[in-house]
């Protein structure tokens, strides 16, 4: 049987893939299938690292993802492909937090499973 850490990472990756699959149907230049999967996985890894390195890892990770989104939007604005919606950005931050919650919180809550 896989370890708990591996299961947490797999659940975070799976949740990110599900949301990314939906974003593939409504394409966004900022993130799609791979982007959402990676952001969820990064959140889970940050939560794992926070257990030994401290909670600032999670804050730094969230800051880095925010900086990447801002940079992506600046590039889009300069190329004339501006999209005033913020759904993708909010979704990325939410999935990053869900990825972290699969490790730091409850798997069942992260996947919305009631017992």
C-alpha positions as CSV (number, residue, x, y, z in Angstrom):
1,X,0.0,0.0,0.0
2,X,1.3,3.5,-0.9
3,X,2.5,5.7,1.9
4,X,0.3,8.5,3.2
5,X,2.6,11.2,1.7
6,X,2.4,9.6,-1.7
7,X,-1.4,9.4,-1.4
8,X,-1.6,13.1,-0.4
9,X,0.5,14.1,-3.4
10,X,-1.6,11.9,-5.7
11,X,-4.8,13.3,-4.4
12,X,-3.5,16.9,-4.9
13,X,-2.4,16.1,-8.4
14,X,-5.7,14.4,-9.3
15,X,-7.7,17.4,-8.0
16,X,-5.6,19.8,-10.0
17,X,-6.0,17.6,-13.1
18,X,-9.8,17.7,-12.7
19,X,-10.0,21.5,-12.5
20,X,-7.4,21.8,-15.3
21,X,-9.5,19.5,-17.5
22,X,-12.4,21.9,-17.1
23,X,-10.2,24.8,-18.0
24,X,-9.2,23.0,-21.2
25,X,-12.8,23.3,-22.3
26,X,-12.7,27.1,-21.7
27,X,-9.1,27.8,-22.7
28,X,-7.1,30.4,-20.8
29,X,-3.7,31.6,-21.8
30,X,-2.5,31.5,-18.2
31,X,-3.2,27.9,-17.1
32,X,-4.8,24.7,-18.4
33,X,-4.6,21.1,-17.5
34,X,-0.9,21.1,-16.7
35,X,-0.9,24.4,-14.9
36,X,-3.6,23.5,-12.5
37,X,-2.1,20.1,-11.8
38,X,1.3,21.6,-11.1
39,X,-0.1,24.4,-8.8
40,X,-2.0,21.8,-6.7
41,X,1.1,19.6,-6.5
42,X,3.3,22.6,-5.5
43,X,0.8,23.4,-2.7
44,X,1.0,19.9,-1.4
45,X,4.8,19.9,-1.6
46,X,4.9,23.2,0.2
47,X,2.8,21.9,3.0
48,X,5.1,18.9,3.3
49,X,8.1,21.2,3.5
50,X,6.4,23.4,6.0
51,X,6.3,20.5,8.5
52,X,10.1,20.7,8.8
53,X,11.0,24.1,7.4
54,X,8.2,26.2,9.0
55,X,5.1,27.9,7.8
56,X,7.0,30.6,5.8
57,X,7.4,28.0,3.0
58,X,3.7,28.2,2.4
59,X,3.6,32.0,2.4
60,X,6.6,32.1,0.0
61,X,5.1,29.6,-2.3
62,X,1.8,31.5,-2.5
63,X,3.8,34.7,-3.2
64,X,5.7,33.0,-6.0
65,X,2.5,31.7,-7.7
66,X,1.0,35.2,-7.4
67,X,4.1,36.7,-9.0
68,X,3.9,34.2,-11.8
69,X,0.2,35.1,-12.4
70,X,0.9,38.8,-12.4
71,X,3.8,38.3,-14.8
72,X,1.6,36.3,-17.1
73,X,-1.1,38.9,-17.1
74,X,1.4,41.7,-17.8
75,X,2.7,39.7,-20.8
76,X,-0.9,39.2,-22.1
77,X,-1.7,42.9,-21.7
78,X,1.4,44.0,-23.6
79,X,0.6,41.6,-26.4
80,X,-3.0,43.0,-26.7
81,X,-4.6,39.7,-25.5
82,X,-6.1,41.1,-22.3
83,X,-8.8,39.1,-20.6
84,X,-10.5,41.1,-17.8
85,X,-11.8,38.0,-16.0
86,X,-10.0,36.7,-12.9
87,X,-11.6,33.3,-12.8
88,X,-8.4,31.5,-13.7
89,X,-6.3,33.4,-11.2
90,X,-8.7,32.7,-8.4
91,X,-9.0,29.1,-9.4
92,X,-5.2,28.7,-9.4
93,X,-4.9,30.2,-5.9
94,X,-7.8,28.0,-4.6
95,X,-6.3,24.9,-6.1
96,X,-2.9,25.7,-4.6
97,X,-4.6,26.0,-1.2
98,X,-6.5,22.7,-1.8
99,X,-3.2,21.0,-2.6
100,X,-1.8,22.2,0.7
101,X,-4.9,21.2,2.6
102,X,-4.6,17.6,1.4
103,X,-1.4,17.4,3.3
104,X,-2.0,19.8,6.2
105,X,-5.7,19.2,6.7
106,X,-8.1,16.4,5.9
107,X,-8.1,14.4,2.7
108,X,-11.8,13.8,3.0
109,X,-12.5,17.6,3.2
110,X,-10.2,18.3,0.3
111,X,-12.1,15.9,-2.0
112,X,-15.5,16.9,-0.5
113,X,-16.3,13.4,0.8
114,X,-18.8,13.2,3.6
115,X,-18.7,10.2,6.0
